[in-house]
Amino acid sequence: MHGTGLFTALGAFLMGGAIVTLENKKKFIPDELWQTVERHGVTAMAIVGDAFAKPMLAVLNAAPGKYNLSSVASITSSGVMWSHEVKQGLIEHLPQVALMDSFGASEAVGFGMSVTTAEGIIETAKFEIGEHCKVFDENGVEVEPGSDKPGLIARGGAVPLGYYKDEKKSAETFKTINGVRYAIPGDWCLVAEDGTMTLLGRGSNCINSAGEKIYPEEVEEALKEHEAVRDALVVGIPDDKWGQAVTGVVELTDSASVSEDELRAFVRTRLAAYKAPKRVLVTADLKRAPNGKADYKSVRAFAYEALGIEG
């Protein structure tokens, strides 16, 4: 279901450890998680970004000190953005913990890693680039650090042979550049002068609005910073004026009330105005998969229906 869970479990088994799972297999209940951690003295956890971490933090904020969490040494995340603010909040409750944010994909593990402790909070989506990784532009030219030019992260070394019975997709993802074979799943990033990289998002989800490339992930993070928003996803909707209109779909916290205009104005305080959603829709449930992954197809279908657009 998710590589991070598998690799974490294998590592624990190989070191003679035990795996603790939650009883509710259909829905993530953060109270159940913290009760289980306390009961079994759990030392390490694997989660999926803010989709898990934000409700985990909300429970701790609602009842500080309710659970004995002194056993927890590390929390590892992969697959979804894990924001600076949520990491900081978790460390206030678990000052001893190391938060390990892993950037990778099913096709290539180890694009990058960031570790956050009480000694320092790492910016959202910023990673130390992996040992076997490079960043290339669409023409296969390596991106110069500090150039402020977006590029595609690529991993060399031990990578898969391809997708099962899908030669076309294999050729698109696994490419040979300068004699080296790389896995390039389609994640865009910027490379700073010091070699660290900032993840922008998956190219297949990129929104082209009035000729500008907008990555949904950064708009989602801006929306989720609003106190009334529990979770958010962003899609591009066909529009006569913009080509694609940035459209947010949000799930609000319990009993929260906020206007669409307020949320759009809030995003403009954090991002360039052209990245702000043209519309923000509210849903009771974003219907993420049990592993925290976003279902952009269903969110787009919801937006089409809500806005009266034929798919």
N, C-alpha and C positions, 0 to 999 in steps of 0.2 A: 504493500500500500504506500509506503514511503521509505526511501533509502536511508534517511537519517535514523529512523526507528530501528531498521534492520542492522545497520552498522553499529549503532550504540549497543544493541542487544548482543551482537556477536562479540564485541569488545569486552562486555561484562562477563560473558560466558568463558571466554579465553583466559580471563584473569581470575576465574574461580568465583565470580559474583553471582547474584541472583537477580531475576527480572520481576518487577512488581507491575501488574497491570490493573487498570480500573475496572470495576464490575460492570458499569454501564457502558456498553459497546456502541450504542447508537447516538448518544449525545454527550458532549463534554460538559461536566458539572464541576466547576472550579472548587466548590466546597468539598466535594468528594476527593478531589486531588489532594488538597492540603490535609484532610483527615487521614488519607492513605500515607502521605509522607510522614506525618507525625507517628502513626501507628507502627510503621515498619522501619523507621529511621532511614528513609531513602537518602542516598548521597548524591545521585545524579539524575537529571531528567532530560528527556528529549521532547521538544515542543515545536510548533510551527508558527513562529513569529507572533505578531500582535493578535492574530486570530485566537490564540490561546493565552498569550501573556496579558492582554488587556483585561479580560475577565478575571484572570488569576489575581492581578493587582487590585481590581475593584473589590474583591472579597477581603483582601488584606487591609485595604484602606477602610473598609466598613467596620472591621473589628481588629484593630492592631493588637498584636500579642496574644490573640486567641489560640494560635497553634504554636507548638514547639517545633521550629524549623531549623534548629541548630545543626542538624545532621547534613543539610544540603550544602554540597561543595561546588556543584556546577550545574548549569542549565544550558543545554545546547539547542540551537534552533537552525532550521534551514527551510527554504521553500517559499517563505512569505516575509515581507519587510518587518523588521523588528525595530521600532522607533526609539530614538534617543530618550524621549520622555518616559516611556514605559520601562526601559532598562533602569533609568535613574530611580523611578518609583520602586521597582523591585529591590534594588540595592538598599534603599532606606529601610526595608523590612528584613532583608537578608544581607547584612553588611559583609559577611564572610564569603559570599558566593562569587564565583567567576562565571560571567555570562558569555558564552561562546557562540558567535553568530557565523554560521558557515554558508558560503556562497558556492553553490554547485548545481548540478543537474543530473538526471538519470543517466544521460549520455556521457557525463564527465564529472567526476568527483574532484573537489579541491581547487576550484577557481580562486577562492580567497577565503580569508578568515579574519575576524576581529574579536578581540577579547576585552571585555569591560569588567572592571572591578571597582571597589570603592576608591581606588587610587586615581581613577580617571574614567570618564564616560566618552565613548566613541560616537562620532556623528552617525546619524541614520544612513545606512547603505554604504558606509565607507569600509574598505577591506584592504588588508595586506595581500598583494597578488601572490597566487600559488607558484610553487617552484617550477612547474612545467608549463606555465601559462604565458601567453603573449596576447596583445590586443592589436587587431588588424582592422583597416578600413574595408569597405565593400570590394575594393580591388586587390586585396591581399597585401597591402602595404602596411608595415608596422607603424602604429600610431606613436608619435613622439611624445614622451611625458611632458606635461605642462603646456601642450599645444592647444588645449581646450577643444580638441577635435574628438567627437564621439567615435567609438570603435566597437568591434565585436570581440568578446572574450573568447579565446581559443585555448584548448588544452592539448598538449602533446603527450608523449610517453605512452602509458598503457591505456588505450581507449578501445571501445568496442569495434568489431568488424563492420557493423551496420545494423539496420533494422531488419527484423525477420520478414523475408519475402517482400521487401519494399525498396527496390533499387533506386527509385527516383528520390525518395526521402533520404536514403543513405547518402546519395551523391550530393545532396544539398547540405547535409550536416557534417559529413566526414570528408575533409578536403586536404590535399597535399600542397603545402606552401614552402617554397625553397627546399624541396626534398624531404620535408618533415610532415608527417600525417597528423592532423589535428581534428578534434571534435569541436564544432562551432554550433551550439544549439540555437543561437540567435539572441543572446543577451547583450544589450548595449551598455557601455560604461565610458567614463572619462578617466584618464590617467593623469594624476597630479605630478608635479615636478619631482616629488620625493618617491615616486613609483607606486604610491597607494592609488586605489581606484574607487570610484563612486559608481554604484550600479544605477543605471537609468531605467531599465526595464526590458521586457521581451519585445523584440521587433514585431512579432506577429500581432501584438496588441497595440502597437503605436498608432496614434490618431493623427491624421493629416488635416489640420484645420487652417484654411486660408494660406496654405503653403508652408505652415510651420509644423514641425514634428513635435508632438506632445506625448510624453510617456505617462500612461495612466497611473503608475505607481506613485509618482511624486504628487499628483493631484489627490490621490487617495490618502496619502499621508497627511496632507494639509487638511483635508476634511476631517480626518480622525482626531486631529488636535483640538477640535471644538468639543467643549465639555458635554454637549448634548448628543454627540455621535458615538455610538458603540462600534460601528464598523462601516466601511464604505468601499464601493467598487466603482470604477469609472470606465465608460465605453464611448465609442464614437458612433453617432447616429447620423444618417444621411441628412444633409441640409443644403438647400439651394444656394444660400449665401456663402456658407463656410466650407462647403464640400463635406466635411464631417464636423458635427457640433459636439464638443466635449460635454458629456452628460453624466452626472453623478447619481448613484443610487445608494441611499444611506439607510442604515438601521439605527434607530435612536435608542438611547438609554431609557430605562423604565421611567414613565411619567414625564419624559422630556418634551418640551414644545419649542420649536424654533422655525422661523420662516425660511423659505427658499432664498429670498433676497439676503437675509442675514448670513446664511451659509456661503453664498456666492461672494459677498463682501468680505467675509472672514478669509476665504482662500486668497483673495487679492492682497491681503496684508502679508501673505507668506510667499506668494509666487507672482510672476509677471502677469499682468492683467489678461493677456491673450490665452493663458493656461487655465483661467478660472472657468468653471462649468457654465455653459449657457442655460442649462436646466439642472435642478437637483430634485430627484424624486425620492419618496419615502416608502420603504417596504417593511413589513413586520419581520421578515427573515430573508437574509441574503442567500440562504441555502448553500453555504459552503459544504464541501465534502467533509466526512468525518475526520479526515487528515488535515483539515484547514485550508485545502486548496480552493481557489476561487473557481466558480463555474460561470465564466464570462458569457457563454452561450445563453444560459437561462436569464442572466441579468440583462443582456441585450434584448431578449425576447420580451421581458417584462417592460423595458423602456419603450420598445416599439408599441406594445399594447397600450401603455399608459398615455403615450403621446399621439395615439391614433395613426401610427405609421404602418403601412403594409410591409411585411418582411420579404 
